[in-house]
Amino acid sequence: QLQASGGGLVPPGGSLRLSCAASGSIVNIATMRWYRQAPGKQRELVAWIVSAGSTNYVDSVKGRFTISRDNVKNTVYLQMNNLKPEDTAVYCCNYYTVATGNIWGQGTLVTVSS
């Protein structure tokens, strides 16, 4: 129900835009979240956008990452700028509703390296 894409290899300071396409009209209803998990580390909530449109970020990405959504395309984006090696991780998207429980997309790998 969630399909993430857009990962890849990028040098430090570079940019990537991740996409998370939903299979239904969910992105304007549920809180959509981007998580990441770096090798050997716990999964971390990176950014989220609520149904009303407000956004929130973990401190480490504030000012560099932007979460947004396209209600027509049922897609949530994560624009990542000024990437750092510590941003290297598998990124995945998620939403929760009472009806569906936690829904996870498959991850997309972001590697920041020169």
C-alpha positions in Angstrom: 0.0 0.0 0.0 3.1 2.3 0.2 5.8 2.4 -2.4 8.9 4.3 -1.6 11.5 5.4 -4.2 14.2 7.9 -4.9 17.1 6.6 -2.9 20.6 6.4 -4.2 24.3 7.4 -3.8 25.0 11.1 -3.4 28.1 13.0 -2.3 28.1 15.0 0.9 26.3 18.3 0.3 24.1 16.8 -2.4 20.3 16.4 -2.6 17.8 13.7 -3.1 14.0 13.6 -3.2 12.3 10.5 -1.8 8.7 9.7 -2.8 6.2 7.5 -1.1 3.2 6.6 -3.2 0.0 5.4 -1.4 -2.5 3.1 -3.0 -5.5 5.1 -1.8 -6.6 8.5 -0.7 -4.7 8.3 2.6 -2.1 11.0 2.5 -4.6 13.8 3.2 -6.2 11.9 6.0 -3.5 10.2 8.0 -0.3 11.5 9.6 2.4 10.4 7.1 5.8 9.7 8.5 9.3 9.1 7.2 11.6 6.9 9.2 15.2 5.9 8.7 17.4 3.1 10.0 21.2 3.4 9.7 23.3 0.3 9.9 23.6 -0.9 13.5 21.2 1.7 14.8 17.6 1.8 15.9 14.9 3.1 13.5 14.5 6.9 13.9 11.5 9.0 13.1 12.7 11.8 10.7 9.8 13.8 9.6 6.0 13.8 9.6 3.1 15.7 8.2 -0.3 15.7 9.7 -3.6 15.8 7.9 -4.0 19.6 8.5 -0.7 20.1 6.8 1.7 21.0 9.6 5.1 19.4 9.5 7.6 18.3 12.1 11.3 17.2 12.0 13.8 15.6 14.1 16.4 18.2 15.2 19.2 16.6 13.1 17.4 17.3 9.8 15.7 20.6 10.6 16.6 23.2 7.9 17.8 20.5 5.5 14.8 18.2 4.9 11.3 19.1 3.8 8.3 16.8 3.9 5.4 17.5 1.7 2.5 15.8 0.1 0.5 15.8 -3.2 -3.1 14.8 -2.4 -4.0 14.3 -6.0 -1.1 11.9 -6.6 -1.5 10.4 -3.1 2.2 10.8 -2.6 4.4 12.1 0.2 7.8 13.5 -0.5 11.0 14.0 1.5 13.3 16.6 0.0 16.7 16.1 1.4 19.3 18.9 0.9 22.9 19.3 2.2 23.1 15.6 2.9 25.7 14.4 5.3 27.3 11.0 5.7 25.3 10.5 8.9 22.1 10.6 6.8 23.1 7.3 5.3 20.2 4.9 6.1 17.3 3.0 4.7 14.4 5.4 4.6 10.8 4.2 4.7 7.4 5.7 5.0 4.6 4.9 7.4 1.1 5.8 8.4 -1.3 4.6 11.1 -5.0 4.5 11.3 -7.3 2.7 13.7 -8.7 0.7 10.8 -5.4 -0.3 9.2 -3.0 -0.3 12.1 0.6 0.5 11.2 1.3 0.4 7.4 4.9 0.4 6.3 6.3 0.9 2.8 9.5 -0.9 1.7 12.6 1.0 2.3 14.8 2.9 -0.1 18.5 3.2 0.6 20.2 6.5 0.8 24.0 6.5 0.8 25.9 9.7 1.3 29.5 9.2 0.5 32.3 10.8 -1.6 
